[in-house]
Amino acid sequence: EFRQEHPAAAALLSEMELTYEDFMYIAGEYYETEDIEAAVQSWLDTHEYLWELWVKDAKIAIGE
């Protein structure tokens, strides 16, 4: 259902190579808020150490 309703968000989450636990965390937040942006932001806030590396790698890949 999530992938059908939010294809762009699902594609981004797939690129980030999240674990099952990460998806379950986001799904739990989404279930409580029904707001995908808030759910992902909650994950970002509590997993900063993971996404900072992903952003750094992405910037290197595009030559920033």
MOPAC internal coordinates of N, CA, C and O (Angstrom, degrees):
PM7 1SCF
backbone

  N    0.0000 0     0.00 0     0.00 0    0    0    0
  C    1.4518 1     0.00 0     0.00 0    1    0    0
  C    1.5293 1   110.83 1     0.00 0    2    1    0
  O    1.2310 1   120.70 1   134.13 1    3    2    1
  N    1.3335 1   116.26 1   -45.87 1    3    2    1
  C    1.4658 1   120.26 1  -179.28 1    5    3    2
  C    1.5244 1   110.85 1   -59.47 1    6    5    3
  O    1.2310 1   120.27 1   134.11 1    7    6    5
  N    1.3240 1   117.09 1   -45.89 1    7    6    5
  C    1.4680 1   120.97 1  -178.60 1    9    7    6
  C    1.5235 1   111.56 1   -62.15 1   10    9    7
  O    1.2310 1   120.33 1   145.43 1   11   10    9
  N    1.3289 1   116.98 1   -34.57 1   11   10    9
  C    1.4625 1   120.59 1   179.28 1   13   11   10
  C    1.5260 1   111.40 1   -73.18 1   14   13   11
  O    1.2310 1   120.66 1   140.07 1   15   14   13
  N    1.3229 1   116.34 1   -39.93 1   15   14   13
  C    1.4648 1   120.23 1  -176.76 1   17   15   14
  C    1.5246 1   113.20 1   -81.36 1   18   17   15
  O    1.2310 1   120.45 1   154.13 1   19   18   17
  N    1.3338 1   116.74 1   -25.87 1   19   18   17
  C    1.4655 1   121.18 1  -175.89 1   21   19   18
  C    1.5284 1   110.19 1  -135.55 1   22   21   19
  O    1.2310 1   119.55 1  -114.58 1   23   22   21
  N    1.3310 1   118.46 1    65.42 1   23   22   21
  C    1.4645 1   120.18 1  -174.90 1   25   23   22
  C    1.5290 1   113.79 1   -61.75 1   26   25   23
  O    1.2310 1   119.49 1   141.90 1   27   26   25
  N    1.3218 1   118.58 1   -38.10 1   27   26   25
  C    1.4646 1   120.64 1  -179.86 1   29   27   26
  C    1.5251 1   110.92 1   -66.81 1   30   29   27
  O    1.2310 1   120.35 1   136.18 1   31   30   29
  N    1.3176 1   116.93 1   -43.82 1   31   30   29
  C    1.4679 1   120.30 1   178.25 1   33   31   30
  C    1.5227 1   110.51 1   -64.64 1   34   33   31
  O    1.2310 1   119.97 1   139.43 1   35   34   33
  N    1.3152 1   117.65 1   -40.57 1   35   34   33
  C    1.4657 1   121.27 1   178.80 1   37   35   34
  C    1.5223 1   110.65 1   -63.08 1   38   37   35
  O    1.2310 1   120.18 1   139.99 1   39   38   37
  N    1.3282 1   117.25 1   -40.01 1   39   38   37
  C    1.4652 1   120.89 1   178.95 1   41   39   38
  C    1.5244 1   110.81 1   -65.13 1   42   41   39
  O    1.2310 1   120.20 1   136.93 1   43   42   41
  N    1.3254 1   117.22 1   -43.07 1   43   42   41
  C    1.4631 1   120.62 1   178.77 1   45   43   42
  C    1.5207 1   110.98 1   -63.65 1   46   45   43
  O    1.2310 1   120.28 1   135.09 1   47   46   45
  N    1.3139 1   117.07 1   -44.91 1   47   46   45
  C    1.4564 1   120.24 1   179.22 1   49   47   46
  C    1.5248 1   110.73 1   -61.78 1   50   49   47
  O    1.2310 1   120.04 1   144.40 1   51   50   49
  N    1.3181 1   117.52 1   -35.60 1   51   50   49
  C    1.4612 1   121.11 1   177.66 1   53   51   50
  C    1.5234 1   110.81 1   -65.11 1   54   53   51
  O    1.2310 1   120.29 1   138.93 1   55   54   53
  N    1.3163 1   117.06 1   -41.07 1   55   54   53
  C    1.4614 1   121.33 1   178.93 1   57   55   54
  C    1.5216 1   111.69 1   -63.60 1   58   57   55
  O    1.2310 1   120.32 1   149.96 1   59   58   57
  N    1.3282 1   116.99 1   -30.04 1   59   58   57
  C    1.4562 1   120.47 1  -177.32 1   61   59   58
  C    1.5241 1   112.52 1   -78.22 1   62   61   59
  O    1.2310 1   119.82 1   176.81 1   63   62   61
  N    1.3223 1   117.95 1    -3.19 1   63   62   61
  C    1.4623 1   122.75 1   177.49 1   65   63   62
  C    1.5322 1   111.91 1    52.12 1   66   65   63
  O    1.2310 1   120.97 1  -129.48 1   67   66   65
  N    1.3087 1   115.76 1    50.52 1   67   66   65
  C    1.4562 1   121.01 1   179.53 1   69   67   66
  C    1.5236 1   110.42 1   -73.34 1   70   69   67
  O    1.2310 1   121.19 1   -26.09 1   71   70   69
  N    1.3018 1   115.33 1   153.91 1   71   70   69
  C    1.4592 1   120.83 1   177.49 1   73   71   70
  C    1.5278 1   109.88 1   -83.11 1   74   73   71
  O    1.2310 1   121.33 1    -9.86 1   75   74   73
  N    1.3120 1   115.05 1   170.14 1   75   74   73
  C    1.4618 1   120.94 1   175.93 1   77   75   74
  C    1.5259 1   109.74 1   -57.51 1   78   77   75
  O    1.2310 1   120.49 1   138.05 1   79   78   77
  N    1.3336 1   116.66 1   -41.95 1   79   78   77
  C    1.4610 1   120.87 1  -179.79 1   81   79   78
  C    1.5306 1   111.21 1   -62.67 1   82   81   79
  O    1.2310 1   120.69 1   141.28 1   83   82   81
  N    1.3302 1   116.29 1   -38.72 1   83   82   81
  C    1.4645 1   120.02 1   177.54 1   85   83   82
  C    1.5268 1   110.67 1   -62.47 1   86   85   83
  O    1.2310 1   120.82 1   133.15 1   87   86   85
  N    1.3406 1   116.05 1   -46.85 1   87   86   85
  C    1.4640 1   119.88 1   178.60 1   89   87   86
  C    1.5245 1   111.04 1   -60.89 1   90   89   87
  O    1.2310 1   120.49 1   139.70 1   91   90   89
  N    1.3280 1   116.66 1   -40.30 1   91   90   89
  C    1.4556 1   119.79 1  -179.45 1   93   91   90
  C    1.5297 1   110.94 1   -67.09 1   94   93   91
  O    1.2310 1   120.14 1   142.92 1   95   94   93
  N    1.3124 1   117.33 1   -37.08 1   95   94   93
  C    1.4638 1   121.21 1   176.30 1   97   95   94
  C    1.5275 1   109.48 1   -60.95 1   98   97   95
  O    1.2310 1   120.80 1   129.45 1   99   98   97
  N    1.3367 1   116.07 1   -50.55 1   99   98   97
  C    1.4616 1   120.73 1  -179.54 1  101   99   98
  C    1.5232 1   110.52 1   -63.14 1  102  101   99
  O    1.2310 1   120.38 1   138.17 1  103  102  101
  N    1.3251 1   116.87 1   -41.83 1  103  102  101
  C    1.4701 1   120.31 1   179.27 1  105  103  102
  C    1.5229 1   110.77 1   -61.80 1  106  105  103
  O    1.2310 1   120.35 1   139.41 1  107  106  105
  N    1.3241 1   116.94 1   -40.59 1  107  106  105
  C    1.4611 1   120.79 1   178.44 1  109  107  106
  C    1.5172 1   111.76 1   -63.39 1  110  109  107
  O    1.2310 1   120.83 1   137.47 1  111  110  109
  N    1.3294 1   116.01 1   -42.53 1  111  110  109
  C    1.4628 1   120.14 1   177.42 1  113  111  110
  C    1.5284 1   110.62 1   -65.19 1  114  113  111
  O    1.2310 1   120.58 1   139.19 1  115  114  113
  N    1.3298 1   116.50 1   -40.81 1  115  114  113
  C    1.4649 1   120.80 1   179.50 1  117  115  114
  C    1.5232 1   110.21 1   -64.46 1  118  117  115
  O    1.2310 1   120.39 1   139.78 1  119  118  117
  N    1.3297 1   116.87 1   -40.22 1  119  118  117
  C    1.4640 1   121.56 1   179.28 1  121  119  118
  C    1.5290 1   110.29 1   -60.16 1  122  121  119
  O    1.2310 1   120.95 1   139.68 1  123  122  121
  N    1.3407 1   115.79 1   -40.32 1  123  122  121
  C    1.4640 1   120.06 1  -178.28 1  125  123  122
  C    1.5264 1   112.62 1   -74.36 1  126  125  123
  O    1.2310 1   120.21 1   144.19 1  127  126  125
  N    1.3309 1   117.21 1   -35.81 1  127  126  125
  C    1.4649 1   120.25 1  -172.34 1  129  127  126
  C    1.5246 1   114.40 1  -106.37 1  130  129  127
  O    1.2310 1   120.20 1   157.64 1  131  130  129
  N    1.3294 1   117.22 1   -22.36 1  131  130  129
  C    1.4684 1   123.17 1  -172.33 1  133  131  130
  C    1.5279 1   110.91 1    54.56 1  134  133  131
  O    1.2310 1   120.91 1  -149.23 1  135  134  133
  N    1.3109 1   115.86 1    30.77 1  135  134  133
  C    1.4640 1   122.58 1  -179.91 1  137  135  134
  C    1.5177 1   107.46 1  -132.74 1  138  137  135
  O    1.2310 1   120.56 1   -75.27 1  139  138  137
  N    1.3423 1   116.54 1   104.73 1  139  138  137
  C    1.4598 1   119.49 1  -175.17 1  141  139  138
  C    1.5196 1   112.17 1   -62.86 1  142  141  139
  O    1.2310 1   119.98 1   142.88 1  143  142  141
  N    1.3271 1   117.65 1   -37.12 1  143  142  141
  C    1.4555 1   119.74 1   179.32 1  145  143  142
  C    1.5272 1   111.00 1   -62.84 1  146  145  143
  O    1.2310 1   120.37 1   136.89 1  147  146  145
  N    1.3177 1   116.91 1   -43.11 1  147  146  145
  C    1.4662 1   120.73 1   178.66 1  149  147  146
  C    1.5214 1   111.05 1   -65.83 1  150  149  147
  O    1.2310 1   120.35 1   141.82 1  151  150  149
  N    1.3201 1   116.93 1   -38.18 1  151  150  149
  C    1.4621 1   120.83 1  -179.83 1  153  151  150
  C    1.5210 1   110.99 1   -64.74 1  154  153  151
  O    1.2310 1   120.60 1   133.42 1  155  154  153
  N    1.3224 1   116.46 1   -46.58 1  155  154  153
  C    1.4634 1   120.05 1   179.50 1  157  155  154
  C    1.5201 1   110.33 1   -68.47 1  158  157  155
  O    1.2310 1   120.01 1   141.08 1  159  158  157
  N    1.3301 1   117.59 1   -38.92 1  159  158  157
  C    1.4597 1   120.01 1   178.69 1  161  159  158
  C    1.5197 1   110.81 1   -61.84 1  162  161  159
  O    1.2310 1   120.11 1   141.50 1  163  162  161
  N    1.3129 1   117.39 1   -38.50 1  163  162  161
  C    1.4594 1   120.56 1   177.33 1  165  163  162
  C    1.5216 1   110.44 1   -61.12 1  166  165  163
  O    1.2310 1   120.64 1   136.68 1  167  166  165
  N    1.3373 1   116.38 1   -43.32 1  167  166  165
  C    1.4733 1   119.62 1   177.70 1  169  167  166
  C    1.5230 1   110.07 1   -63.56 1  170  169  167
  O    1.2310 1   120.44 1   135.32 1  171  170  169
  N    1.3413 1   116.77 1   -44.68 1  171  170  169
  C    1.4649 1   120.18 1   179.87 1  173  171  170
  C    1.5243 1   111.18 1   -59.63 1  174  173  171
  O    1.2310 1   120.70 1   138.48 1  175  174  173
  N    1.3295 1   116.27 1   -41.52 1  175  174  173
  C    1.4629 1   120.78 1  -178.85 1  177  175  174
  C    1.5232 1   112.23 1   -64.08 1  178  177  175
  O    1.2310 1   120.38 1   144.90 1  179  178  177
  N    1.3297 1   116.88 1   -35.10 1  179  178  177
  C    1.4665 1   119.80 1  -175.95 1  181  179  178
  C    1.5242 1   113.42 1   -95.74 1  182  181  179
  O    1.2310 1   120.01 1   173.58 1  183  182  181
  N    1.3375 1   117.59 1    -6.42 1  183  182  181
  C    1.4681 1   121.24 1  -178.71 1  185  183  182
  C    1.5291 1   111.23 1  -128.77 1  186  185  183
  O    1.2310 1   120.58 1  -144.24 1  187  186  185
  N    1.3090 1   116.50 1    35.76 1  187  186  185
  C    1.4621 1   121.27 1  -176.46 1  189  187  186
  C    1.5227 1   111.97 1   -55.35 1  190  189  187
  O    1.2310 1   120.27 1   142.58 1  191  190  189
  N    1.3172 1   117.09 1   -37.42 1  191  190  189
  C    1.4615 1   121.23 1  -178.66 1  193  191  190
  C    1.5304 1   112.00 1   -61.12 1  194  193  191
  O    1.2310 1   119.73 1   154.47 1  195  194  193
  N    1.3309 1   118.12 1   -25.53 1  195  194  193
  C    1.4635 1   121.33 1   178.65 1  197  195  194
  C    1.5211 1   112.03 1   -84.77 1  198  197  195
  O    1.2310 1   120.38 1   132.12 1  199  198  197
  N    1.3299 1   116.89 1   -47.88 1  199  198  197
  C    1.4613 1   117.71 1  -173.78 1  201  199  198
  C    1.5102 1   112.97 1   -75.63 1  202  201  199
  O    1.2310 1   119.49 1   155.57 1  203  202  201
  N    1.3220 1   118.57 1   -24.43 1  203  202  201
  C    1.4617 1   119.22 1   176.61 1  205  203  202
  C    1.5223 1   110.44 1   -60.40 1  206  205  203
  O    1.2310 1   120.37 1   139.75 1  207  206  205
  N    1.3280 1   116.90 1   -40.25 1  207  206  205
  C    1.4635 1   120.64 1   177.57 1  209  207  206
  C    1.5203 1   110.80 1   -66.03 1  210  209  207
  O    1.2310 1   120.19 1   140.65 1  211  210  209
  N    1.3371 1   117.24 1   -39.35 1  211  210  209
  C    1.4572 1   121.05 1   179.46 1  213  211  210
  C    1.5245 1   110.40 1   -64.12 1  214  213  211
  O    1.2310 1   120.21 1   136.75 1  215  214  213
  N    1.3240 1   117.20 1   -43.25 1  215  214  213
  C    1.4657 1   121.28 1   178.75 1  217  215  214
  C    1.5243 1   110.00 1   -64.12 1  218  217  215
  O    1.2310 1   120.29 1   136.83 1  219  218  217
  N    1.3184 1   117.05 1   -43.17 1  219  218  217
  C    1.4630 1   120.96 1   178.99 1  221  219  218
  C    1.5229 1   110.36 1   -59.93 1  222  221  219
  O    1.2310 1   120.13 1   132.96 1  223  222  221
  N    1.3259 1   117.35 1   -47.04 1  223  222  221
  C    1.4626 1   121.43 1   178.74 1  225  223  222
  C    1.5243 1   111.32 1   -62.12 1  226  225  223
  O    1.2310 1   120.23 1   140.35 1  227  226  225
  N    1.3330 1   117.17 1   -39.65 1  227  226  225
  C    1.4639 1   121.06 1   179.92 1  229  227  226
  C    1.5266 1   110.66 1   -65.27 1  230  229  227
  O    1.2310 1   120.18 1   139.52 1  231  230  229
  N    1.3247 1   117.25 1   -40.48 1  231  230  229
  C    1.4620 1   120.53 1   179.22 1  233  231  230
  C    1.5234 1   110.84 1   -65.84 1  234  233  231
  O    1.2310 1   120.33 1   140.10 1  235  234  233
  N    1.3105 1   116.97 1   -39.90 1  235  234  233
  C    1.4624 1   120.68 1   177.15 1  237  235  234
  C    1.5257 1   109.72 1   -62.74 1  238  237  235
  O    1.2310 1   120.58 1   137.90 1  239  238  237
  N    1.3236 1   116.50 1   -42.10 1  239  238  237
  C    1.4632 1   121.36 1  -178.00 1  241  239  238
  C    1.5263 1   112.31 1   -63.45 1  242  241  239
  O    1.2310 1   120.26 1   147.87 1  243  242  241
  N    1.3421 1   117.11 1   -32.13 1  243  242  241
  C    1.4689 1   119.04 1  -179.26 1  245  243  242
  C    1.5252 1   111.92 1   -98.10 1  246  245  243
  O    1.2310 1   120.64 1  -176.78 1  247  246  245
  N    1.3224 1   116.38 1     3.22 1  247  246  245
  C    1.4543 1   120.49 1   173.69 1  249  247  246
  C    1.5036 1   116.28 1    83.23 1  250  249  247
  O    1.2310 1   119.92 1  -153.73 1  251  250  249
  N    1.3230 1   117.76 1    26.27 1  251  250  249
  C    1.4748 1   119.93 1   177.39 1  253  251  250
  C    1.5069 1   110.26 1   -87.17 1  254  253  251
  O    1.2310 1   120.10 1   180.00 1  255  254  253

